[in-house]
Amino acid sequence: MIKDNIFPFQGSIKQSDRHCLNGHRSALVWFTGLSGSGKSTLAHALEEHLFNMGIRSYVLDGDNIRVGLNKDLGLSPEHRKENIRRIAEVSKLMVDSGILVIAAFIAPYRNSRMFVRELMSDYPFFECYVRCPVDVCETRDPKGLYEKARKGEITNMTGIAAPYEEPENPELVVDTNLVPLNKCVDRLIGFLTASKIIFSRSPNDNLRFSNP
C-alpha cells in the first residue's frame, strides 16, 4: 500500500517556536450551530478583534470552503462527514503552523465533531455552540435557505429535513438571539485569555511558552 511507503518529515521548527515568534498560542475554535445562528458573523467579528490585538488568526467558513476545497461534496450525511474530516485536517495543519484558527461550520453530527476533538488531541481545541432557536434562524434566513427548503428546492436542510445534534459538553455556549454581537466577541476574548491562548501583552515581548 502507498501509505506504507510514506515517511512524514519532522522539521526543526517546533510549534512552541512559532508561539514565541507570534507572542500567542495557537488553537482551534470550532463554531457549530444551525444555519442563520450567526456563526460566520461571530467568527469574522472575532477575527477582526484579534487582528486589532496583533493576533494571527484565520477564519475557515463553511460556504467559502465549499466553493473551493470541498466543492465536490453535497449535503448527504456521508458528504457532510467528509466535509468536516477535510476541514479538521486543514485546521490541524494551520494550528500547528501557529495560527489561531476559527472554524464556522454547522457540523450537525456529534460523531463528526468528536472526530475533530480527537484529531486535535495534541492541540488546544474549543467547541463553541452558537445557540439560536430554529424559528429565530428561519426568521433571519440571511441566505434564503430556509425558504427554499420549505418550498422543496433544497433537500437535507439541517433543522428542517435533516437533524442537528446539539453539543453535549461544549467549552462555550453563546446565545446569539439573546446577546449582542459585541458582547459575544468580548466573551470569546475573555475565554481565550483565561485559557492562556492569547495574552494582554505585546506580541513582540519575546515570550517563551511551553508546548500545549
C-alpha positions as CSV (number, residue, x, y, z in Angstrom):
1,M,0.0,0.0,0.0
2,I,1.1,3.6,-0.7
3,K,0.8,4.6,3.0
4,D,3.4,2.0,3.9
5,N,6.0,3.9,1.9
6,I,5.2,7.4,3.3
7,F,7.6,8.8,5.9
8,P,6.5,12.2,7.3
9,F,9.4,14.6,7.7
10,Q,10.0,16.2,11.1
11,G,11.2,19.8,10.7
12,S,13.4,21.5,13.3
13,I,10.9,24.4,14.0
14,K,8.5,23.4,16.7
15,Q,5.1,24.7,17.5
16,S,6.4,26.3,20.6
17,D,8.9,28.3,18.5
18,R,6.1,29.6,16.4
19,H,4.2,30.6,19.6
20,C,7.3,32.6,20.7
21,L,7.5,34.3,17.4
22,N,3.8,35.2,17.4
23,G,3.5,36.2,21.1
24,H,0.5,34.0,21.5
25,R,-0.5,30.3,21.3
26,S,-2.4,28.7,18.5
27,A,-5.7,26.8,18.9
28,L,-8.8,25.7,17.0
29,V,-12.1,27.4,18.0
30,W,-14.9,25.5,16.3
31,F,-18.3,27.3,16.0
32,T,-21.1,24.9,15.5
33,G,-24.8,25.8,15.2
34,L,-27.7,26.0,12.8
35,S,-27.7,28.0,9.6
36,G,-28.6,31.5,10.5
37,S,-27.4,31.2,14.1
38,G,-24.6,33.8,13.5
39,K,-21.6,31.5,13.2
40,S,-19.9,33.4,10.3
41,T,-20.8,36.8,11.6
42,L,-19.4,36.0,15.0
43,A,-16.3,34.3,13.6
44,H,-15.3,37.2,11.4
45,A,-16.1,39.7,14.2
46,L,-13.8,37.7,16.5
47,E,-11.1,37.6,13.8
48,E,-11.2,41.4,13.3
49,H,-10.9,41.9,17.1
50,L,-8.0,39.5,17.2
51,F,-6.3,41.2,14.2
52,N,-6.5,44.6,16.0
53,M,-4.8,42.9,19.0
54,G,-2.0,41.7,16.8
55,I,-3.1,38.1,17.0
56,R,-2.5,35.9,13.9
57,S,-5.9,34.3,13.2
58,Y,-7.9,33.0,10.3
59,V,-11.5,32.0,9.7
60,L,-12.4,28.8,7.8
61,D,-16.0,29.4,6.8
62,G,-18.4,26.7,5.6
63,D,-19.6,28.3,2.4
64,N,-16.1,29.6,1.4
65,I,-14.7,26.1,1.7
66,R,-17.5,24.6,-0.4
67,V,-16.6,26.7,-3.4
68,G,-13.0,25.5,-3.3
69,L,-11.5,22.6,-1.4
70,N,-14.9,20.9,-0.9
71,K,-16.7,21.9,-4.0
72,D,-17.1,18.3,-4.9
73,L,-19.2,17.5,-1.8
74,G,-23.0,17.6,-1.4
75,L,-25.2,17.6,1.7
76,S,-25.7,13.9,2.2
77,P,-24.7,12.5,5.6
78,E,-21.7,10.9,4.1
79,H,-20.6,14.1,2.3
80,R,-21.2,16.2,5.4
81,K,-18.9,13.9,7.4
82,E,-16.2,14.1,4.7
83,N,-16.6,17.9,4.6
84,I,-15.8,18.0,8.3
85,R,-13.0,15.5,8.1
86,R,-11.2,17.6,5.5
87,I,-11.6,20.8,7.4
88,A,-10.4,19.2,10.6
89,E,-7.2,18.1,8.8
90,V,-6.6,21.5,7.4
91,S,-7.3,23.1,10.7
92,K,-4.8,20.8,12.4
93,L,-2.1,21.9,9.9
94,M,-2.9,25.6,10.4
95,V,-2.9,25.3,14.2
96,D,0.5,23.5,14.0
97,S,1.8,26.5,12.0
98,G,1.0,28.8,14.9
99,I,-2.3,30.3,13.8
100,L,-5.4,30.7,15.9
101,V,-8.0,29.1,13.7
102,I,-11.7,29.9,13.8
103,A,-13.9,27.3,12.1
104,A,-17.5,28.1,11.4
105,F,-19.4,25.0,10.2
106,I,-22.8,23.6,11.0
107,A,-21.2,20.2,11.7
108,P,-24.6,18.7,12.6
109,Y,-23.4,15.3,13.8
110,R,-21.8,14.7,17.2
111,N,-19.6,11.9,15.9
112,S,-18.1,14.3,13.3
113,R,-17.4,16.9,16.0
114,M,-15.9,14.1,18.2
115,F,-13.6,13.2,15.3
116,V,-12.4,16.8,15.2
117,R,-11.8,16.8,19.0
118,E,-9.9,13.5,18.9
119,L,-7.8,14.6,15.9
120,M,-6.9,17.8,17.8
121,S,-6.0,15.9,21.0
122,D,-2.4,17.3,21.0
123,Y,-3.6,20.9,20.4
124,P,-5.9,23.3,22.1
125,F,-9.4,22.8,20.9
126,F,-12.5,24.6,21.9
127,E,-16.1,23.8,20.8
128,C,-18.3,26.8,20.8
129,Y,-22.1,26.2,20.4
130,V,-23.6,29.2,18.7
131,R,-27.1,28.5,20.0
132,C,-30.1,30.0,18.4
133,P,-33.7,28.5,18.1
134,V,-34.5,27.3,14.7
135,D,-37.5,29.6,14.4
136,V,-35.3,32.6,15.0
137,C,-32.8,31.3,12.5
138,E,-35.6,30.9,10.0
139,T,-36.8,34.4,10.7
140,R,-33.3,35.7,9.9
141,D,-32.7,33.4,7.0
142,P,-29.8,35.6,5.6
143,K,-29.2,33.2,2.7
144,G,-32.8,32.3,1.9
145,L,-32.1,28.7,2.6
146,Y,-35.0,28.0,4.9
147,E,-37.4,29.5,2.5
148,K,-36.0,27.3,-0.3
149,A,-36.1,24.2,2.0
150,R,-39.8,24.9,2.8
151,K,-40.5,25.0,-0.9
152,G,-38.7,21.8,-1.5
153,E,-36.0,23.5,-3.5
154,I,-33.3,22.3,-1.1
155,T,-33.2,18.8,0.4
156,N,-31.4,17.7,3.6
157,M,-31.6,21.2,5.1
158,T,-30.3,21.0,8.7
159,G,-33.1,21.8,11.2
160,I,-35.8,21.2,8.6
161,A,-35.3,17.9,6.8
162,A,-32.0,16.8,8.4
163,P,-31.2,16.6,12.2
164,Y,-28.9,18.9,14.2
165,E,-27.4,17.1,17.2
166,E,-26.7,19.7,19.9
167,P,-23.3,19.6,21.6
168,E,-23.4,17.9,24.9
169,N,-20.3,19.3,26.6
170,P,-19.1,22.3,24.6
171,E,-16.4,24.5,26.1
172,L,-18.5,27.6,25.5
173,V,-22.2,28.4,24.6
174,V,-23.1,31.7,23.0
175,D,-26.8,32.6,22.7
176,T,-26.8,34.9,19.7
177,N,-30.5,35.6,19.9
178,L,-30.1,36.9,23.5
179,V,-26.6,38.5,23.5
180,P,-25.4,41.4,21.2
181,L,-22.6,40.6,18.8
182,N,-20.0,42.8,20.6
183,K,-20.8,41.1,23.9
184,C,-20.4,37.7,22.3
185,V,-17.0,38.7,21.0
186,D,-16.0,40.1,24.4
187,R,-16.9,36.8,26.0
188,L,-14.8,34.9,23.5
189,I,-11.8,37.2,24.0
190,G,-12.2,36.7,27.7
191,F,-12.4,32.9,27.3
192,L,-9.3,32.8,25.1
193,T,-7.4,35.0,27.6
194,A,-8.5,32.8,30.5
195,S,-7.4,29.7,28.6
196,K,-4.0,31.3,28.1
197,I,-4.2,31.2,24.3
198,I,-3.9,35.0,24.0
199,F,-2.3,37.4,26.4
200,S,-2.7,41.1,27.3
201,R,0.8,41.8,26.1
202,S,2.6,43.0,23.0
203,P,3.4,40.2,20.5
204,N,7.0,41.5,20.4
205,D,7.7,40.8,24.1
206,N,9.9,37.7,23.2
207,L,7.7,35.4,25.4
208,R,8.6,31.8,26.0
209,F,5.9,29.3,26.2
210,S,5.8,25.6,26.9
211,N,4.2,23.2,24.4
212,P,0.4,22.9,24.7
